[in-house]
Amino acid sequence: MRRFFSFIAGALTGGLVGAVLAMLFTPIPGQVLRNKIIEKSIDISNEVKVAQKNRRIELENELAKRRRPTPK
C-alpha cells in the first residue's frame, strides 16, 4: 500500500512540475495564458459540480429504494 501512495505522490509531483515547465516555456503571452488557465479551471469546476449533483441524485434514489420495505 505504501508503494502505491509513493507512486501516486510521484505522479502528481511530476505532473505539477511538467505543467509549470510547460507554462514557463510556452510561446503564449502571460495574460493570454492566465486567461486560458482561468477559463479551463472554471470549466472543470462546473463539470465537477454537475457530476457531483448527478451522483448525489443517484445515491439519494438508491438510498430511497433501499429504505423501502420489501414486500412479503
mmCIF file as Biopython writes it, N, C-alpha, C and O atoms, coordinates in Angstrom:
data_model
#
loop_
_atom_site.group_PDB
_atom_site.id
_atom_site.type_symbol
_atom_site.label_atom_id
_atom_site.label_alt_id
_atom_site.label_comp_id
_atom_site.label_asym_id
_atom_site.label_entity_id
_atom_site.label_seq_id
_atom_site.pdbx_PDB_ins_code
_atom_site.Cartn_x
_atom_site.Cartn_y
_atom_site.Cartn_z
_atom_site.occupancy
_atom_site.B_iso_or_equiv
_atom_site.auth_seq_id
_atom_site.auth_asym_id
_atom_site.pdbx_PDB_model_num
ATOM 1   N N  . MET A ? 1  ? 0.824   -1.189  0.000   1.0 0.0 1  A 1 
ATOM 2   C CA . MET A ? 1  ? 0.000   0.000   0.000   1.0 0.0 1  A 1 
ATOM 3   C C  . MET A ? 1  ? 0.870   1.256   0.000   1.0 0.0 1  A 1 
ATOM 4   O O  . MET A ? 1  ? 0.548   2.252   -0.648  1.0 0.0 1  A 1 
ATOM 5   N N  . ARG A ? 2  ? 1.961   1.190   0.728   1.0 0.0 2  A 1 
ATOM 6   C CA . ARG A ? 2  ? 2.849   2.340   0.813   1.0 0.0 2  A 1 
ATOM 7   C C  . ARG A ? 2  ? 3.471   2.658   -0.560  1.0 0.0 2  A 1 
ATOM 8   O O  . ARG A ? 2  ? 3.648   3.823   -0.917  1.0 0.0 2  A 1 
ATOM 9   N N  . ARG A ? 3  ? 3.795   1.612   -1.314  1.0 0.0 3  A 1 
ATOM 10  C CA . ARG A ? 3  ? 4.358   1.819   -2.648  1.0 0.0 3  A 1 
ATOM 11  C C  . ARG A ? 3  ? 3.353   2.506   -3.566  1.0 0.0 3  A 1 
ATOM 12  O O  . ARG A ? 3  ? 3.717   3.332   -4.403  1.0 0.0 3  A 1 
ATOM 13  N N  . PHE A ? 4  ? 2.089   2.151   -3.393  1.0 0.0 4  A 1 
ATOM 14  C CA . PHE A ? 4  ? 1.033   2.762   -4.207  1.0 0.0 4  A 1 
ATOM 15  C C  . PHE A ? 4  ? 0.960   4.259   -3.941  1.0 0.0 4  A 1 
ATOM 16  O O  . PHE A ? 4  ? 0.914   5.056   -4.878  1.0 0.0 4  A 1 
ATOM 17  N N  . PHE A ? 5  ? 0.949   4.645   -2.666  1.0 0.0 5  A 1 
ATOM 18  C CA . PHE A ? 5  ? 0.872   6.064   -2.325  1.0 0.0 5  A 1 
ATOM 19  C C  . PHE A ? 5  ? 2.133   6.810   -2.766  1.0 0.0 5  A 1 
ATOM 20  O O  . PHE A ? 5  ? 2.061   7.975   -3.157  1.0 0.0 5  A 1 
ATOM 21  N N  . SER A ? 6  ? 3.281   6.143   -2.702  1.0 0.0 6  A 1 
ATOM 22  C CA . SER A ? 6  ? 4.508   6.763   -3.187  1.0 0.0 6  A 1 
ATOM 23  C C  . SER A ? 6  ? 4.421   7.002   -4.697  1.0 0.0 6  A 1 
ATOM 24  O O  . SER A ? 6  ? 4.843   8.043   -5.201  1.0 0.0 6  A 1 
ATOM 25  N N  . PHE A ? 7  ? 3.871   6.026   -5.398  1.0 0.0 7  A 1 
ATOM 26  C CA . PHE A ? 7  ? 3.701   6.179   -6.843  1.0 0.0 7  A 1 
ATOM 27  C C  . PHE A ? 7  ? 2.768   7.338   -7.163  1.0 0.0 7  A 1 
ATOM 28  O O  . PHE A ? 7  ? 3.069   8.157   -8.032  1.0 0.0 7  A 1 
ATOM 29  N N  . ILE A ? 8  ? 1.637   7.411   -6.465  1.0 0.0 8  A 1 
ATOM 30  C CA . ILE A ? 8  ? 0.669   8.494   -6.691  1.0 0.0 8  A 1 
ATOM 31  C C  . ILE A ? 8  ? 1.307   9.844   -6.385  1.0 0.0 8  A 1 
ATOM 32  O O  . ILE A ? 8  ? 1.143   10.794  -7.151  1.0 0.0 8  A 1 
ATOM 33  N N  . ALA A ? 9  ? 2.028   9.937   -5.279  1.0 0.0 9  A 1 
ATOM 34  C CA . ALA A ? 9  ? 2.680   11.203  -4.922  1.0 0.0 9  A 1 
ATOM 35  C C  . ALA A ? 9  ? 3.698   11.597  -5.994  1.0 0.0 9  A 1 
ATOM 36  O O  . ALA A ? 9  ? 3.784   12.766  -6.368  1.0 0.0 9  A 1 
ATOM 37  N N  . GLY A ? 10 ? 4.461   10.634  -6.482  1.0 0.0 10 A 1 
ATOM 38  C CA . GLY A ? 10 ? 5.443   10.912  -7.530  1.0 0.0 10 A 1 
ATOM 39  C C  . GLY A ? 10 ? 4.789   11.339  -8.831  1.0 0.0 10 A 1 
ATOM 40  O O  . GLY A ? 10 ? 5.264   12.250  -9.508  1.0 0.0 10 A 1 
ATOM 41  N N  . ALA A ? 11 ? 3.687   10.668  -9.178  1.0 0.0 11 A 1 
ATOM 42  C CA . ALA A ? 11 ? 2.980   11.020  -10.410 1.0 0.0 11 A 1 
ATOM 43  C C  . ALA A ? 11 ? 2.399   12.430  -10.321 1.0 0.0 11 A 1 
ATOM 44  O O  . ALA A ? 11 ? 2.483   13.198  -11.280 1.0 0.0 11 A 1 
ATOM 45  N N  . LEU A ? 12 ? 1.819   12.769  -9.189  1.0 0.0 12 A 1 
ATOM 46  C CA . LEU A ? 12 ? 1.258   14.115  -9.015  1.0 0.0 12 A 1 
ATOM 47  C C  . LEU A ? 12 ? 2.357   15.173  -9.039  1.0 0.0 12 A 1 
ATOM 48  O O  . LEU A ? 12 ? 2.196   16.229  -9.652  1.0 0.0 12 A 1 
ATOM 49  N N  . THR A ? 13 ? 3.462   14.889  -8.377  1.0 0.0 13 A 1 
ATOM 50  C CA . THR A ? 13 ? 4.578   15.831  -8.362  1.0 0.0 13 A 1 
ATOM 51  C C  . THR A ? 13 ? 5.135   16.017  -9.773  1.0 0.0 13 A 1 
ATOM 52  O O  . THR A ? 13 ? 5.404   17.142  -10.195 1.0 0.0 13 A 1 
ATOM 53  N N  . GLY A ? 14 ? 5.305   14.929  -10.489 1.0 0.0 14 A 1 
ATOM 54  C CA . GLY A ? 14 ? 5.799   15.005  -11.861 1.0 0.0 14 A 1 
ATOM 55  C C  . GLY A ? 14 ? 4.861   15.774  -12.759 1.0 0.0 14 A 1 
ATOM 56  O O  . GLY A ? 14 ? 5.303   16.564  -13.594 1.0 0.0 14 A 1 
ATOM 57  N N  . GLY A ? 15 ? 3.577   15.553  -12.597 1.0 0.0 15 A 1 
ATOM 58  C CA . GLY A ? 15 ? 2.590   16.282  -13.387 1.0 0.0 15 A 1 
ATOM 59  C C  . GLY A ? 15 ? 2.624   17.774  -13.093 1.0 0.0 15 A 1 
ATOM 60  O O  . GLY A ? 15 ? 2.533   18.602  -13.999 1.0 0.0 15 A 1 
ATOM 61  N N  . LEU A ? 16 ? 2.755   18.100  -11.821 1.0 0.0 16 A 1 
ATOM 62  C CA . LEU A ? 16 ? 2.808   19.505  -11.431 1.0 0.0 16 A 1 
ATOM 63  C C  . LEU A ? 16 ? 4.057   20.182  -11.995 1.0 0.0 16 A 1 
ATOM 64  O O  . LEU A ? 16 ? 3.980   21.286  -12.534 1.0 0.0 16 A 1 
ATOM 65  N N  . VAL A ? 17 ? 5.195   19.524  -11.871 1.0 0.0 17 A 1 
ATOM 66  C CA . VAL A ? 17 ? 6.446   20.084  -12.404 1.0 0.0 17 A 1 
ATOM 67  C C  . VAL A ? 17 ? 6.337   20.245  -13.919 1.0 0.0 17 A 1 
ATOM 68  O O  . VAL A ? 17 ? 6.747   21.270  -14.464 1.0 0.0 17 A 1 
ATOM 69  N N  . GLY A ? 18 ? 5.790   19.245  -14.598 1.0 0.0 18 A 1 
ATOM 70  C CA . GLY A ? 18 ? 5.618   19.324  -16.045 1.0 0.0 18 A 1 
ATOM 71  C C  . GLY A ? 18 ? 4.705   20.469  -16.454 1.0 0.0 18 A 1 
ATOM 72  O O  . GLY A ? 18 ? 4.973   21.170  -17.430 1.0 0.0 18 A 1 
ATOM 73  N N  . ALA A ? 19 ? 3.625   20.653  -15.702 1.0 0.0 19 A 1 
ATOM 74  C CA . ALA A ? 19 ? 2.692   21.735  -16.017 1.0 0.0 19 A 1 
ATOM 75  C C  . ALA A ? 19 ? 3.354   23.100  -15.839 1.0 0.0 19 A 1 
ATOM 76  O O  . ALA A ? 19 ? 3.179   23.997  -16.664 1.0 0.0 19 A 1 
ATOM 77  N N  . VAL A ? 20 ? 4.110   23.245  -14.764 1.0 0.0 20 A 1 
ATOM 78  C CA . VAL A ? 20 ? 4.792   24.521  -14.520 1.0 0.0 20 A 1 
ATOM 79  C C  . VAL A ? 20 ? 5.812   24.793  -15.623 1.0 0.0 20 A 1 
ATOM 80  O O  . VAL A ? 20 ? 5.894   25.915  -16.124 1.0 0.0 20 A 1 
ATOM 81  N N  . LEU A ? 21 ? 6.584   23.786  -16.004 1.0 0.0 21 A 1 
ATOM 82  C CA . LEU A ? 21 ? 7.572   23.978  -17.070 1.0 0.0 21 A 1 
ATOM 83  C C  . LEU A ? 21 ? 6.900   24.302  -18.396 1.0 0.0 21 A 1 
ATOM 84  O O  . LEU A ? 21 ? 7.394   25.139  -19.152 1.0 0.0 21 A 1 
ATOM 85  N N  . ALA A ? 22 ? 5.791   23.656  -18.683 1.0 0.0 22 A 1 
ATOM 86  C CA . ALA A ? 22 ? 5.067   23.939  -19.926 1.0 0.0 22 A 1 
ATOM 87  C C  . ALA A ? 22 ? 4.589   25.387  -19.948 1.0 0.0 22 A 1 
ATOM 88  O O  . ALA A ? 22 ? 4.649   26.048  -20.984 1.0 0.0 22 A 1 
ATOM 89  N N  . MET A ? 23 ? 4.117   25.876  -18.809 1.0 0.0 23 A 1 
ATOM 90  C CA . MET A ? 23 ? 3.658   27.265  -18.754 1.0 0.0 23 A 1 
ATOM 91  C C  . MET A ? 23 ? 4.815   28.246  -18.909 1.0 0.0 23 A 1 
ATOM 92  O O  . MET A ? 23 ? 4.672   29.292  -19.543 1.0 0.0 23 A 1 
ATOM 93  N N  . LEU A ? 24 ? 5.957   27.902  -18.328 1.0 0.0 24 A 1 
ATOM 94  C CA . LEU A ? 24 ? 7.110   28.800  -18.414 1.0 0.0 24 A 1 
ATOM 95  C C  . LEU A ? 24 ? 7.670   28.905  -19.830 1.0 0.0 24 A 1 
ATOM 96  O O  . LEU A ? 24 ? 8.136   29.971  -20.231 1.0 0.0 24 A 1 
ATOM 97  N N  . PHE A ? 25 ? 7.629   27.827  -20.579 1.0 0.0 25 A 1 
ATOM 98  C CA . PHE A ? 25 ? 8.249   27.812  -21.891 1.0 0.0 25 A 1 
ATOM 99  C C  . PHE A ? 25 ? 7.266   27.924  -23.048 1.0 0.0 25 A 1 
ATOM 100 O O  . PHE A ? 25 ? 7.666   27.801  -24.206 1.0 0.0 25 A 1 
ATOM 101 N N  . THR A ? 26 ? 6.010   28.152  -22.764 1.0 0.0 26 A 1 
ATOM 102 C CA . THR A ? 26 ? 5.026   28.280  -23.838 1.0 0.0 26 A 1 
ATOM 103 C C  . THR A ? 26 ? 5.184   29.642  -24.521 1.0 0.0 26 A 1 
ATOM 104 O O  . THR A ? 26 ? 5.523   30.624  -23.861 1.0 0.0 26 A 1 
ATOM 105 N N  . PRO A ? 27 ? 4.946   29.711  -25.825 1.0 0.0 27 A 1 
ATOM 106 C CA . PRO A ? 27 ? 5.143   30.972  -26.542 1.0 0.0 27 A 1 
ATOM 107 C C  . PRO A ? 27 ? 3.950   31.937  -26.440 1.0 0.0 27 A 1 
ATOM 108 O O  . PRO A ? 27 ? 3.935   32.961  -27.123 1.0 0.0 27 A 1 
ATOM 109 N N  . ILE A ? 28 ? 2.972   31.632  -25.614 1.0 0.0 28 A 1 
ATOM 110 C CA . ILE A ? 28 ? 1.793   32.490  -25.464 1.0 0.0 28 A 1 
ATOM 111 C C  . ILE A ? 28 ? 2.103   33.584  -24.443 1.0 0.0 28 A 1 
ATOM 112 O O  . ILE A ? 28 ? 2.741   33.302  -23.429 1.0 0.0 28 A 1 
ATOM 113 N N  . PRO A ? 29 ? 1.671   34.821  -24.680 1.0 0.0 29 A 1 
ATOM 114 C CA . PRO A ? 29 ? 1.883   35.888  -23.695 1.0 0.0 29 A 1 
ATOM 115 C C  . PRO A ? 29 ? 1.228   35.549  -22.349 1.0 0.0 29 A 1 
ATOM 116 O O  . PRO A ? 29 ? 0.232   34.828  -22.290 1.0 0.0 29 A 1 
ATOM 117 N N  . GLY A ? 30 ? 1.800   36.077  -21.295 1.0 0.0 30 A 1 
ATOM 118 C CA . GLY A ? 30 ? 1.362   35.766  -19.933 1.0 0.0 30 A 1 
ATOM 119 C C  . GLY A ? 30 ? -0.115  35.978  -19.669 1.0 0.0 30 A 1 
ATOM 120 O O  . GLY A ? 30 ? -0.775  35.102  -19.110 1.0 0.0 30 A 1 
ATOM 121 N N  . GLN A ? 31 ? -0.645  37.127  -20.062 1.0 0.0 31 A 1 
ATOM 122 C CA . GLN A ? 31 ? -2.050  37.429  -19.784 1.0 0.0 31 A 1 
ATOM 123 C C  . GLN A ? 31 ? -2.971  36.468  -20.514 1.0 0.0 31 A 1 
ATOM 124 O O  . GLN A ? 31 ? -3.973  36.027  -19.950 1.0 0.0 31 A 1 
ATOM 125 N N  . VAL A ? 32 ? -2.653  36.138  -21.754 1.0 0.0 32 A 1 
ATOM 126 C CA . VAL A ? 32 ? -3.466  35.192  -22.521 1.0 0.0 32 A 1 
ATOM 127 C C  . VAL A ? 32 ? -3.439  33.821  -21.848 1.0 0.0 32 A 1 
ATOM 128 O O  . VAL A ? 32 ? -4.471  33.161  -21.725 1.0 0.0 32 A 1 
ATOM 129 N N  . LEU A ? 33 ? -2.255  33.401  -21.416 1.0 0.0 33 A 1 
ATOM 130 C CA . LEU A ? 33 ? -2.114  32.116  -20.739 1.0 0.0 33 A 1 
ATOM 131 C C  . LEU A ? 33 ? -2.912  32.096  -19.439 1.0 0.0 33 A 1 
ATOM 132 O O  . LEU A ? 33 ? -3.605  31.119  -19.154 1.0 0.0 33 A 1 
ATOM 133 N N  . ARG A ? 34 ? -2.824  33.148  -18.661 1.0 0.0 34 A 1 
ATOM 134 C CA . ARG A ? 34 ? -3.583  33.217  -17.403 1.0 0.0 34 A 1 
ATOM 135 C C  . ARG A ? 34 ? -5.076  33.158  -17.669 1.0 0.0 34 A 1 
ATOM 136 O O  . ARG A ? 34 ? -5.808  32.485  -16.943 1.0 0.0 34 A 1 
ATOM 137 N N  . ASN A ? 35 ? -5.539  33.853  -18.704 1.0 0.0 35 A 1 
ATOM 138 C CA . ASN A ? 35 ? -6.965  33.810  -19.042 1.0 0.0 35 A 1 
ATOM 139 C C  . ASN A ? 35 ? -7.400  32.413  -19.445 1.0 0.0 35 A 1 
ATOM 140 O O  . ASN A ? 35 ? -8.482  31.963  -19.068 1.0 0.0 35 A 1 
ATOM 141 N N  . LYS A ? 36 ? -6.559  31.720  -20.212 1.0 0.0 36 A 1 
ATOM 142 C CA . LYS A ? 36 ? -6.883  30.346  -20.604 1.0 0.0 36 A 1 
ATOM 143 C C  . LYS A ? 36 ? -6.945  29.432  -19.389 1.0 0.0 36 A 1 
ATOM 144 O O  . LYS A ? 36 ? -7.830  28.582  -19.286 1.0 0.0 36 A 1 
ATOM 145 N N  . ILE A ? 37 ? -5.999  29.611  -18.467 1.0 0.0 37 A 1 
ATOM 146 C CA . ILE A ? 37 ? -5.984  28.790  -17.253 1.0 0.0 37 A 1 
ATOM 147 C C  . ILE A ? 37 ? -7.230  29.055  -16.425 1.0 0.0 37 A 1 
ATOM 148 O O  . ILE A ? 37 ? -7.845  28.123  -15.908 1.0 0.0 37 A 1 
ATOM 149 N N  . ILE A ? 38 ? -7.601  30.316  -16.299 1.0 0.0 38 A 1 
ATOM 150 C CA . ILE A ? 38 ? -8.796  30.668  -15.529 1.0 0.0 38 A 1 
ATOM 151 C C  . ILE A ? 38 ? -10.044 30.068  -16.181 1.0 0.0 38 A 1 
ATOM 152 O O  . ILE A ? 38 ? -10.888 29.495  -15.491 1.0 0.0 38 A 1 
ATOM 153 N N  . GLU A ? 39 ? -10.164 30.196  -17.489 1.0 0.0 39 A 1 
ATOM 154 C CA . GLU A ? 39 ? -11.331 29.641  -18.198 1.0 0.0 39 A 1 
ATOM 155 C C  . GLU A ? 39 ? -11.406 28.124  -18.030 1.0 0.0 39 A 1 
ATOM 156 O O  . GLU A ? 39 ? -12.478 27.573  -17.780 1.0 0.0 39 A 1 
ATOM 157 N N  . LYS A ? 40 ? -10.263 27.455  -18.167 1.0 0.0 40 A 1 
ATOM 158 C CA . LYS A ? 40 ? -10.244 25.999  -18.048 1.0 0.0 40 A 1 
ATOM 159 C C  . LYS A ? 40 ? -10.589 25.571  -16.626 1.0 0.0 40 A 1 
ATOM 160 O O  . LYS A ? 40 ? -11.308 24.591  -16.432 1.0 0.0 40 A 1 
ATOM 161 N N  . SER A ? 41 ? -10.084 26.294  -15.635 1.0 0.0 41 A 1 
ATOM 162 C CA . SER A ? 41 ? -10.387 25.925  -14.251 1.0 0.0 41 A 1 
ATOM 163 C C  . SER A ? 41 ? -11.866 26.141  -13.942 1.0 0.0 41 A 1 
ATOM 164 O O  . SER A ? 41 ? -12.458 25.368  -13.188 1.0 0.0 41 A 1 
ATOM 165 N N  . ILE A ? 42 ? -12.465 27.180  -14.513 1.0 0.0 42 A 1 
ATOM 166 C CA . ILE A ? 42 ? -13.903 27.401  -14.332 1.0 0.0 42 A 1 
ATOM 167 C C  . ILE A ? 42 ? -14.697 26.286  -15.001 1.0 0.0 42 A 1 
ATOM 168 O O  . ILE A ? 42 ? -15.671 25.791  -14.433 1.0 0.0 42 A 1 
ATOM 169 N N  . ASP A ? 43 ? -14.286 25.888  -16.209 1.0 0.0 43 A 1 
ATOM 170 C CA . ASP A ? 43 ? -14.958 24.782  -16.900 1.0 0.0 43 A 1 
ATOM 171 C C  . ASP A ? 43 ? -14.883 23.492  -16.095 1.0 0.0 43 A 1 
ATOM 172 O O  . ASP A ? 43 ? -15.884 22.793  -15.935 1.0 0.0 43 A 1 
ATOM 173 N N  . ILE A ? 44 ? -13.695 23.182  -15.589 1.0 0.0 44 A 1 
ATOM 174 C CA . ILE A ? 44 ? -13.521 21.962  -14.800 1.0 0.0 44 A 1 
ATOM 175 C C  . ILE A ? 44 ? -14.354 22.036  -13.533 1.0 0.0 44 A 1 
ATOM 176 O O  . ILE A ? 44 ? -14.990 21.055  -13.149 1.0 0.0 44 A 1 
ATOM 177 N N  . SER A ? 45 ? -14.356 23.188  -12.881 1.0 0.0 45 A 1 
ATOM 178 C CA . SER A ? 45 ? -15.149 23.362  -11.666 1.0 0.0 45 A 1 
ATOM 179 C C  . SER A ? 45 ? -16.630 23.143  -11.942 1.0 0.0 45 A 1 
ATOM 180 O O  . SER A ? 45 ? -17.316 22.487  -11.158 1.0 0.0 45 A 1 
ATOM 181 N N  . ASN A ? 46 ? -17.122 23.678  -13.036 1.0 0.0 46 A 1 
ATOM 182 C CA . ASN A ? 46 ? -18.538 23.490  -13.384 1.0 0.0 46 A 1 
ATOM 183 C C  . ASN A ? 46 ? -18.843 22.028  -13.690 1.0 0.0 46 A 1 
ATOM 184 O O  . ASN A ? 46 ? -19.890 21.519  -13.291 1.0 0.0 46 A 1 
ATOM 185 N N  . GLU A ? 47 ? -17.944 21.349  -14.391 1.0 0.0 47 A 1 
ATOM 186 C CA . GLU A ? 47 ? -18.141 19.929  -14.683 1.0 0.0 47 A 1 
ATOM 187 C C  . GLU A ? 47 ? -18.178 19.103  -13.401 1.0 0.0 47 A 1 
ATOM 188 O O  . GLU A ? 47 ? -18.997 18.194  -13.267 1.0 0.0 47 A 1 
ATOM 189 N N  . VAL A ? 48 ? -17.295 19.419  -12.466 1.0 0.0 48 A 1 
ATOM 190 C CA . VAL A ? 48 ? -17.267 18.696  -11.192 1.0 0.0 48 A 1 
ATOM 191 C C  . VAL A ? 48 ? -18.559 18.933  -10.418 1.0 0.0 48 A 1 
ATOM 192 O O  . VAL A ? 48 ? -19.103 18.005  -9.820  1.0 0.0 48 A 1 
ATOM 193 N N  . LYS A ? 49 ? -19.048 20.161  -10.426 1.0 0.0 49 A 1 
ATOM 194 C CA . LYS A ? 49 ? -20.297 20.457  -9.720  1.0 0.0 49 A 1 
ATOM 195 C C  . LYS A ? 49 ? -21.474 19.698  -10.322 1.0 0.0 49 A 1 
ATOM 196 O O  . LYS A ? 49 ? -22.316 19.173  -9.593  1.0 0.0 49 A 1 
ATOM 197 N N  . VAL A ? 50 ? -21.533 19.638  -11.653 1.0 0.0 50 A 1 
ATOM 198 C CA . VAL A ? 50 ? -22.617 18.907  -12.318 1.0 0.0 50 A 1 
ATOM 199 C C  . VAL A ? 50 ? -22.520 17.420  -12.003 1.0 0.0 50 A 1 
ATOM 200 O O  . VAL A ? 50 ? -23.525 16.777  -11.699 1.0 0.0 50 A 1 
ATOM 201 N N  . ALA A ? 51 ? -21.302 16.873  -12.077 1.0 0.0 51 A 1 
ATOM 202 C CA . ALA A ? 51 ? -21.106 15.450  -11.785 1.0 0.0 51 A 1 
ATOM 203 C C  . ALA A ? 51 ? -21.473 15.149  -10.339 1.0 0.0 51 A 1 
ATOM 204 O O  . ALA A ? 51 ? -22.072 14.114  -10.047 1.0 0.0 51 A 1 
ATOM 205 N N  . GLN A ? 52 ? -21.114 16.052  -9.437  1.0 0.0 52 A 1 
ATOM 206 C CA . GLN A ? 52 ? -21.440 15.863  -8.018  1.0 0.0 52 A 1 
ATOM 207 C C  . GLN A ? 52 ? -22.940 15.886  -7.806  1.0 0.0 52 A 1 
ATOM 208 O O  . GLN A ? 52 ? -23.477 15.068  -7.059  1.0 0.0 52 A 1 
ATOM 209 N N  . LYS A ? 53 ? -23.617 16.813  -8.455  1.0 0.0 53 A 1 
ATOM 210 C CA . LYS A ? 53 ? -25.065 16.910  -8.308  1.0 0.0 53 A 1 
ATOM 211 C C  . LYS A ? 53 ? -25.747 15.647  -8.850  1.0 0.0 53 A 1 
ATOM 212 O O  . LYS A ? 53 ? -26.657 15.110  -8.218  1.0 0.0 53 A 1 
ATOM 213 N N  . ASN A ? 54 ? -25.303 15.178  -10.022 1.0 0.0 54 A 1 
ATOM 214 C CA . ASN A ? 54 ? -25.885 13.968  -10.606 1.0 0.0 54 A 1 
ATOM 215 C C  . ASN A ? 54 ? -25.636 12.749  -9.725  1.0 0.0 54 A 1 
ATOM 216 O O  . ASN A ? 54 ? -26.532 11.930  -9.522  1.0 0.0 54 A 1 
ATOM 217 N N  . ARG A ? 55 ? -24.425 12.633  -9.205  1.0 0.0 55 A 1 
ATOM 218 C CA . ARG A ? 55 ? -24.100 11.488  -8.348  1.0 0.0 55 A 1 
ATOM 219 C C  . ARG A ? 55 ? -24.917 11.539  -7.067  1.0 0.0 55 A 1 
ATOM 220 O O  . ARG A ? 55 ? -25.364 10.501  -6.578  1.0 0.0 55 A 1 
ATOM 221 N N  . ARG A ? 56 ? -25.116 12.722  -6.520  1.0 0.0 56 A 1 
ATOM 222 C CA . ARG A ? 56 ? -25.909 12.863  -5.295  1.0 0.0 56 A 1 
ATOM 223 C C  . ARG A ? 56 ? -27.342 12.398  -5.543  1.0 0.0 56 A 1 
ATOM 224 O O  . ARG A ? 56 ? -27.926 11.703  -4.712  1.0 0.0 56 A 1 
ATOM 225 N N  . ILE A ? 57 ? -27.904 12.784  -6.685  1.0 0.0 57 A 1 
ATOM 226 C CA . ILE A ? 57 ? -29.262 12.361  -7.022  1.0 0.0 57 A 1 
ATOM 227 C C  . ILE A ? 57 ? -29.324 10.841  -7.143  1.0 0.0 57 A 1 
ATOM 228 O O  . ILE A ? 57 ? -30.250 10.206  -6.639  1.0 0.0 57 A 1 
ATOM 229 N N  . GLU A ? 58 ? -28.324 10.263  -7.817  1.0 0.0 58 A 1 
ATOM 230 C CA . GLU A ? 58 ? -28.289 8.806   -7.952  1.0 0.0 58 A 1 
ATOM 231 C C  . GLU A ? 58 ? -28.232 8.122   -6.592  1.0 0.0 58 A 1 
ATOM 232 O O  . GLU A ? 58 ? -28.963 7.163   -6.345  1.0 0.0 58 A 1 
ATOM 233 N N  . LEU A ? 59 ? -27.372 8.609   -5.716  1.0 0.0 59 A 1 
ATOM 234 C CA . LEU A ? 59 ? -27.228 7.996   -4.396  1.0 0.0 59 A 1 
ATOM 235 C C  . LEU A ? 59 ? -28.478 8.175   -3.547  1.0 0.0 59 A 1 
ATOM 236 O O  . LEU A ? 59 ? -28.858 7.265   -2.811  1.0 0.0 59 A 1 
ATOM 237 N N  . GLU A ? 60 ? -29.127 9.343   -3.638  1.0 0.0 60 A 1 
ATOM 238 C CA . GLU A ? 60 ? -30.363 9.553   -2.899  1.0 0.0 60 A 1 
ATOM 239 C C  . GLU A ? 60 ? -31.462 8.616   -3.389  1.0 0.0 60 A 1 
ATOM 240 O O  . GLU A ? 60 ? -32.235 8.093   -2.585  1.0 0.0 60 A 1 
ATOM 241 N N  . ASN A ? 61 ? -31.538 8.400   -4.704  1.0 0.0 61 A 1 
ATOM 242 C CA . ASN A ? 61 ? -32.522 7.465   -5.252  1.0 0.0 61 A 1 
ATOM 243 C C  . ASN A ? 61 ? -32.234 6.041   -4.793  1.0 0.0 61 A 1 
ATOM 244 O O  . ASN A ? 61 ? -33.154 5.303   -4.441  1.0 0.0 61 A 1 
ATOM 245 N N  . GLU A ? 62 ? -30.973 5.659   -4.796  1.0 0.0 62 A 1 
ATOM 246 C CA . GLU A ? 62 ? -30.589 4.318   -4.334  1.0 0.0 62 A 1 
ATOM 247 C C  . GLU A ? 62 ? -30.920 4.148   -2.856  1.0 0.0 62 A 1 
ATOM 248 O O  . GLU A ? 62 ? -31.416 3.098   -2.449  1.0 0.0 62 A 1 
ATOM 249 N N  . LEU A ? 63 ? -30.653 5.155   -2.067  1.0 0.0 63 A 1 
ATOM 250 C CA . LEU A ? 63 ? -30.962 5.098   -0.638  1.0 0.0 63 A 1 
ATOM 251 C C  . LEU A ? 63 ? -32.462 4.980   -0.424  1.0 0.0 63 A 1 
ATOM 252 O O  . LEU A ? 63 ? -32.902 4.210   0.430   1.0 0.0 63 A 1 
ATOM 253 N N  . ALA A ? 64 ? -33.255 5.727   -1.182  1.0 0.0 64 A 1 
ATOM 254 C CA . ALA A ? 64 ? -34.709 5.651   -1.057  1.0 0.0 64 A 1 
ATOM 255 C C  . ALA A ? 64 ? -35.208 4.251   -1.412  1.0 0.0 64 A 1 
ATOM 256 O O  . ALA A ? 64 ? -36.116 3.741   -0.757  1.0 0.0 64 A 1 
ATOM 257 N N  . LYS A ? 65 ? -34.633 3.625   -2.432  1.0 0.0 65 A 1 
ATOM 258 C CA . LYS A ? 65 ? -35.017 2.256   -2.802  1.0 0.0 65 A 1 
ATOM 259 C C  . LYS A ? 65 ? -34.706 1.276   -1.681  1.0 0.0 65 A 1 
ATOM 260 O O  . LYS A ? 65 ? -35.505 0.391   -1.373  1.0 0.0 65 A 1 
ATOM 261 N N  . ARG A ? 66 ? -33.550 1.441   -1.084  1.0 0.0 66 A 1 
ATOM 262 C CA . ARG A ? 66 ? -33.131 0.505   -0.026  1.0 0.0 66 A 1 
ATOM 263 C C  . ARG A ? 66 ? -33.906 0.705   1.262   1.0 0.0 66 A 1 
ATOM 264 O O  . ARG A ? 66 ? -34.027 -0.228  2.055   1.0 0.0 66 A 1 
ATOM 265 N N  . ARG A ? 67 ? -34.427 1.881   1.487   1.0 0.0 67 A 1 
ATOM 266 C CA . ARG A ? 67 ? -35.195 2.142   2.715   1.0 0.0 67 A 1 
ATOM 267 C C  . ARG A ? 67 ? -36.619 1.605   2.624   1.0 0.0 67 A 1 
ATOM 268 O O  . ARG A ? 67 ? -37.262 1.370   3.647   1.0 0.0 67 A 1 
ATOM 269 N N  . ARG A ? 68 ? -37.110 1.410   1.406   1.0 0.0 68 A 1 
ATOM 270 C CA . ARG A ? 68 ? -38.467 0.872   1.249   1.0 0.0 68 A 1 
ATOM 271 C C  . ARG A ? 68 ? -38.515 -0.550  1.776   1.0 0.0 68 A 1 
ATOM 272 O O  . ARG A ? 68 ? -37.618 -1.348  1.506   1.0 0.0 68 A 1 
ATOM 273 N N  . PRO A ? 69 ? -39.553 -0.864  2.521   1.0 0.0 69 A 1 
ATOM 274 C CA . PRO A ? 69 ? -39.667 -2.245  2.991   1.0 0.0 69 A 1 
ATOM 275 C C  . PRO A ? 69 ? -39.949 -3.200  1.823   1.0 0.0 69 A 1 
ATOM 276 O O  . PRO A ? 69 ? -40.695 -2.867  0.902   1.0 0.0 69 A 1 
ATOM 277 N N  . THR A ? 70 ? -39.359 -4.354  1.877   1.0 0.0 70 A 1 
ATOM 278 C CA . THR A ? 70 ? -39.570 -5.331  0.815   1.0 0.0 70 A 1 
ATOM 279 C C  . THR A ? 70 ? -40.919 -6.001  1.005   1.0 0.0 70 A 1 
ATOM 280 O O  . THR A ? 70 ? -41.286 -6.319  2.136   1.0 0.0 70 A 1 
ATOM 281 N N  . PRO A ? 71 ? -41.669 -6.225  -0.070  1.0 0.0 71 A 1 
ATOM 282 C CA . PRO A ? 71 ? -42.971 -6.886  0.050   1.0 0.0 71 A 1 
ATOM 283 C C  . PRO A ? 71 ? -42.798 -8.356  0.463   1.0 0.0 71 A 1 
ATOM 284 O O  . PRO A ? 71 ? -41.864 -9.038  0.041   1.0 0.0 71 A 1 
ATOM 285 N N  . LYS A ? 72 ? -43.731 -8.812  1.300   1.0 0.0 72 A 1 
ATOM 286 C CA . LYS A ? 72 ? -43.638 -10.193 1.808   1.0 0.0 72 A 1 
ATOM 287 C C  . LYS A ? 72 ? -44.594 -11.104 1.096   1.0 0.0 72 A 1 
ATOM 288 O O  . LYS A ? 72 ? -44.649 -12.297 1.395   1.0 0.0 72 A 1 
#
